Amino acid sequence: MKNSLEAKFLAVKENESLARVIVSAFCLPLEPSLDELEDIKTAVSEAVTNVIVHAYPKLAGMVTLKCMYEADVLQISVIDSGIGISDIAKARAPFFTSKADEERSGMGFTVMESFMDSLDVSSNKTSGITVKMTKRILGERKRDVV
């Protein structure tokens, strides 16, 4: 079965938890294990938090959250139209932060990458970035078979 969802919300800290709930509810038909569900929620939190903190430095813009699954593969995209990232490779390096004056660890992309099977970060055509993450859901019952 294939299913998809698109949600748009304001890039404010109060909506980071909304994104977690949306993704959690969306992927429940795949019967993820609790560990898988926590991994997904953590990765989404990091992606949305990056948008909130970095994409819109002056005014809160919009976050687009796209989710899709087919069979046991979940794909999540977090998209913004903010200021973008001038050097994506540098931004993906562990401990890199453009907000050194704030208490930022610079581990957002590393965390996303460690909890998901794949992570792609790309520039949008006009402005902003898209973070695309995928994860194969094994679930408790499927894990015992593999």
C-alpha positions, 0 to 999 in steps of 0.5 A: 500500500502507498500513502502520503501526507503533506502538512504546512505549519509555521516555523516556531518552536511550539510546532516542533512537537506537532511535527513529531506527532504528525509523523508518529500518527502517519507511520503507525500503520507500518507497525514500527517498533518503539525504537523505530518510532523514537528514531523517526521522531528524533530525526524529524525533531532535528530537521524541524528544529534546524528550520526554526533556528536557522532558516528564518533568522528574522521572521518565522516562515513556513515548514512543509512536512511531506511523508510517504510510505510504500510497503515498509519504506517510510520517506520524510521530507522537511522543506523550507524556503528560508535563507538556505545553506551556502555549503551543505557539505560543511553544514553536515560535518559534525559539530559545525554550527552557524550559531556559535554564539548560541548553545548549539551542538552542531550535531543536527544532521549527524543525529538525523543520519544516525537514526534514519537509513538515508539522509539527503540535503539539497538546495531548493530552486529559489531558496531554502533546503529540503531534507529527505530521510528514509527508513525501512520499518522492520517492526517487532514482528518483522524483525523476528523474521529477518 
